[in-house]
C-alpha cells in the first residue's frame, strides 16, 4: 500500500513527505509480513499523526509507529 494517497491534502512540504514515506517503508519492513495491508493502514496513519505532531526524524517515526502497532496487537 503506498502512503502517497494518504498524504494528499496534508499540509506537509516535499521534504516532510519524503521523510514520512521513508519512515513508513522502514516500518513495513520491521513488521512480520503476515500482517499485510491491515498493518500498512495502521502504520501509515500513525506515521502521519506523529508527523502532524511535529516529529521529523524518520527513525523515531518508524519506531513509534511499529511500537504503536504492536501495542494494539497485545
N, C-alpha and C positions, 0 to 999 in steps of 0.2 A: 504494500500500500504506500503510494507516495504521499508525503506530507504536504506537498505543494498546494493541493486543493484546499487544505485547511488553513493555509496561510493567506488565501485570497481575502482581501478586505481588511486584513490585520494591519495595524499601524507600525510595521517594522520596516527599517531601512534594509537595503540589499545585504549589507554585512551581517545584520542580525538574522535575516532569513537564512543566510549561508550557515551561520553557527547553529541555528535550530535544526537545519537539515542534517548537519554533521552529527549533532547530539542524538537526533532521532535514529539515524542509521547505526550509530555505535550502540544505542540501547537495544535495538533489534538484534544485533549480533550477540549482545550479552545474555539474552534470554534463550531458553530452550526453544528450538523451532516448533515444537509441538503446540505452542500457544497460537501460532499463526496470526491471522488477521484480527482476532479478538485482542491480542496483546498490542498489535500495531495501533489500533484506535486509542487504546488507553494510554500508551506511551506518547503518541502524538499530542493528545490533549494535554497531558501533564507537562511535556516539554514546553508547549505554547503557554500554558498557565505560568510556569516558572519564568519564562522569558518576559511575560507581561508584568511580572513582579519585579523585573529588573535584572535577573541573572543573565550573564553573558558568557560565562565560562562553559564551553561545551562539555568538559569533563564532569562538572558539577551538574549540569542539566541532565546528562546521561545517567549519572549515578543516582540522582534523586528520583528520576522517572522510573528507573528499574526498581529502586527500593520501594517506591510507592506501589508499583505493580505487584511486587512480591508480598507486600503487606496486605493487599487486597485478597491474595490467594490463600492466606493463612486461615 
